[in-house]
Amino acid sequence: MVVILVVNGPNLGRLGSREPEIYGSQSLEDINSALTAQVGDAAELKFIQSDDEAELISVMHQAVDNRTPVILNPAAFSHYSYALRDACAMVTGAGLALIEVHLSNPHAREEFRHNSVISGVATGVIAGFGADSYRLAMDQMMTLLGRQ
C-alpha cells in the first residue's frame, strides 16, 4: 500500500485556537481525520507536526530514503528556510511528489508572506481554501499516484 506523509510545520499544532479568523476553527486532528476518511483504504497516511526545522528536514530525508510522497504545510518556514527548501528539492529530485499546502492565501496577507522558498521546488502549491486546501492537495496527490 502506498504511504503518503502529511507534514505540518510550526504553530500548526495550535489550529482551532490560533487566529481562527485566518486559519479556521478546525484543529489539526480534525483535518487529519478528514484526510484519513478521504483516502479510505487507497493509501496509508502518516501525520507529522513539528515546530522544529531540523526535524522537518530529517522527515524530508526519510521521505527520500523510503520513497514516500509528501504533502507539506511548511508554515512560516515557507518564507525563509533554505535548508528545508533544499531538503524538499531532494524529495522532488528523487522523482517523488511534494505538494505545498497553505490554509490561508499568503499573497493576500502581509508582504513578507508573499514569497515561498519552497514553491520553486514543489510539484505544486495549493493555498487559500482553509482546511479544503488539504483535501484538494490529497485529491491531486491521489491523482499523481494513480489512485483515484
C-alpha positions in Angstrom: 0.0 0.0 0.0 1.2 3.5 -0.8 2.2 5.7 2.1 1.8 9.5 2.0 3.4 11.8 4.5 1.3 14.8 5.6 3.8 17.1 7.3 2.9 20.3 9.2 5.3 23.0 10.3 5.5 25.5 13.2 2.4 26.5 15.1 0.0 24.3 13.1 -0.5 22.1 16.2 -2.4 25.1 17.6 -5.0 25.1 14.8 -8.5 25.7 16.0 -7.4 28.1 18.7 -4.7 30.1 16.9 -6.2 33.0 14.9 -9.3 31.2 13.7 -10.3 34.2 11.6 -7.3 33.4 9.4 -6.8 29.6 9.8 -10.3 28.4 10.6 -11.7 26.7 13.6 -10.8 23.1 12.7 -8.0 21.5 14.7 -5.1 19.7 13.0 -6.6 16.5 14.3 -9.9 17.4 12.6 -8.1 17.9 9.3 -6.1 14.7 9.7 -9.3 12.7 10.4 -10.9 14.2 7.3 -7.9 13.2 5.2 -8.0 9.7 6.6 -11.6 9.3 5.7 -11.0 10.8 2.2 -8.4 8.2 1.2 -10.1 5.2 2.9 -8.1 2.1 2.0 -6.4 3.6 -1.0 -3.4 4.8 1.0 -1.8 4.9 4.4 -1.3 8.4 5.8 1.4 9.3 8.2 1.0 12.6 10.0 3.8 14.7 11.4 3.7 18.1 13.0 6.8 19.8 14.3 7.8 23.3 15.3 11.5 22.2 14.7 13.1 23.0 11.4 15.8 20.3 11.8 13.1 17.7 12.5 11.2 18.7 9.3 14.5 18.4 7.3 15.0 14.9 8.7 11.5 14.0 7.7 12.2 15.1 4.1 15.4 13.0 4.1 13.3 10.0 5.3 10.8 10.6 2.6 13.5 10.3 0.0 15.0 7.2 1.7 11.6 5.5 1.9 10.3 6.7 -1.5 7.3 8.5 0.2 5.4 11.4 -1.4 4.7 14.4 0.8 2.0 16.9 1.4 3.7 19.8 3.3 2.5 22.8 5.0 5.8 24.5 5.9 4.0 27.4 7.6 6.4 30.2 8.4 9.4 28.2 7.2 8.0 28.8 3.7 9.4 32.3 3.7 13.0 31.8 4.8 14.1 28.2 5.4 16.6 27.5 2.6 17.6 24.3 4.5 14.1 23.0 4.3 13.9 24.1 0.7 17.0 22.1 -0.1 15.5 19.0 1.7 12.3 19.4 -0.3 14.3 19.7 -3.5 15.8 16.3 -2.6 12.3 14.8 -2.5 11.2 16.1 -5.9 14.7 15.5 -7.3 14.2 11.8 -6.4 11.0 11.8 -8.5 8.6 12.0 -5.6 5.6 14.3 -5.5 5.7 17.1 -2.9 2.7 19.3 -2.7 3.0 22.6 -0.7 -0.2 23.5 1.0 -1.4 26.5 3.0 -4.7 27.2 4.8 -4.6 30.9 4.0 -3.6 32.7 0.8 -0.1 34.0 1.6 -0.4 36.6 -1.3 -3.4 38.1 0.4 -1.5 38.7 3.6 1.5 40.7 4.8 4.1 41.3 2.2 6.7 39.1 4.0 4.5 36.1 3.4 4.2 36.6 -0.4 7.4 34.6 -1.2 7.8 30.9 -0.6 11.3 29.5 -1.0 9.6 26.0 -1.1 7.3 26.6 -4.0 10.0 26.6 -6.6 10.9 23.0 -5.8 7.4 21.7 -5.0 5.4 19.6 -7.5 2.6 22.1 -7.0 1.1 24.5 -4.5 -2.5 24.8 -3.1 -3.4 27.7 -0.9 -6.2 29.8 0.4 -9.0 27.3 0.8 -8.8 26.8 4.5 -9.0 23.1 5.5 -10.1 22.3 2.0 -6.6 23.1 0.8 -5.6 19.8 2.4 -8.5 17.9 0.7 -7.5 19.4 -2.7 -3.9 18.6 -2.1 -4.8 15.0 -1.3 -7.1 14.7 -4.4 -4.2 15.8 -6.5 -1.7 13.5 -4.7 -4.0 10.5 -5.3 -4.3 11.5 -9.0 -0.5 11.8 -9.3 -0.1 8.4 -7.7 -2.8 6.9 -10.0 -5.0 6.0 -7.0 -8.2 7.9 -8.0 
